[in-house]
């Protein structure tokens, strides 16, 4: 296979992996914004929490648990963690304005980062899985098994999420809350319960992202911040409250970053992705896939 | 008809929002199987009355009885469970969901999925417009069609008592007629209806009984003919047109 094509495909795969990371984070942000009308500035930190959960589970003193079980555990841990954050800290302010939401979630973010700093120090933690270094050859291409797993699971999760929101009673109730909260009371939909479930799903997605993708990165206390920002950029680019739009936008960001880093400059890749974000705001302020607000 | 038992009774109910008292000592009774209209000017407390019965607003004093049982302190969810449905004023649906999904949400508190599906089928047979637009987003329907969906949402729990707030607001005259016809039909199939309306004359025409609310208190009440022949009521609420 010509080298040119091989490099192109490698950037493509990297971009899709990065896109999957952004998309899993973005989907959670988008769900929370869509259903609860809250911009969760601590969302990237849910990913960080998942990263450290993964670190602990990979380094248990009594020996390792199989990686697939670890993935499930990390997903559940962060889901429960997000539920606790919602119940204890955000639920009391959900009816307040976006300013209070911003201060509350930024505060949670700062506390989480600093607690992580105290416990784990600033040293980046490596979280390799058995699949990180495993390579398979496919049609002459050398592919990292971890990346294939990431892409496969991400696609399955997005299909499942789509099905859940469109077809299940709970998913429909989430859309109902996003579209007309007052009316939910009239038909007996318990809005605080739906909000809690939304946080659980969003946290679970962040946890899953951490369990799958942190092995390609390294875990640091402040890693969440840039993810929150990228995620928010994708949410806005996709059209506020548009779950699918934000997922597409996240993949676009991942691909653009990967190709730019590969062919032009690694150092300036963030400039390009945020530049793209600003461009979208200028040209299509309703988002690439935006119509009206509501899931 | 007058001998039917009371399905709903308010005894000296006071209610409002925080410091602002809207209902002042309201006592009224609604007989089973009737359509009862509450008429009055803007700000008279008509909507607050329905919200208080449904439990969105809690009464500060007084007693509310439903089927003879005290339901004074209850949440909207409990009201739904005992058979009270509420159709609020304005566009109160889930606009980006289809007619089918809106009706499913109307049955949210029911767990018998299959019976709900059959009931949606039945409702769609009964109101052909629902069938025709069944898989269209409700936000894309006309105002009259949306009002139909909203009434149908309230029917999903097979309520004993339906509270309907201004169902004809902003509708074209031909649709006003249609909405009133549907309310009558619902009533004939056994649901008691409390109707709040600006369109006092039309509301009284389909009602068995009427109350006139003024500044949060019941000013007049009686059978529609009595109210229509009351000079004060006539001049204040029915005279124009």
Interface residues (C-beta under 8 A of the other chain):
Chain A: X169 X172 X173 X175 X176 X179 X180 X182 X183 X185 X186 X187 X188 X189 X190 X292 X294 X295
Chain B: X54 X56 X76 X77 X80 X81 X86 X87 X88 X92 X93 X94 X95 X96 X97 X101 X104 X105 X106 X108 X109 X113 X139 X153 X156
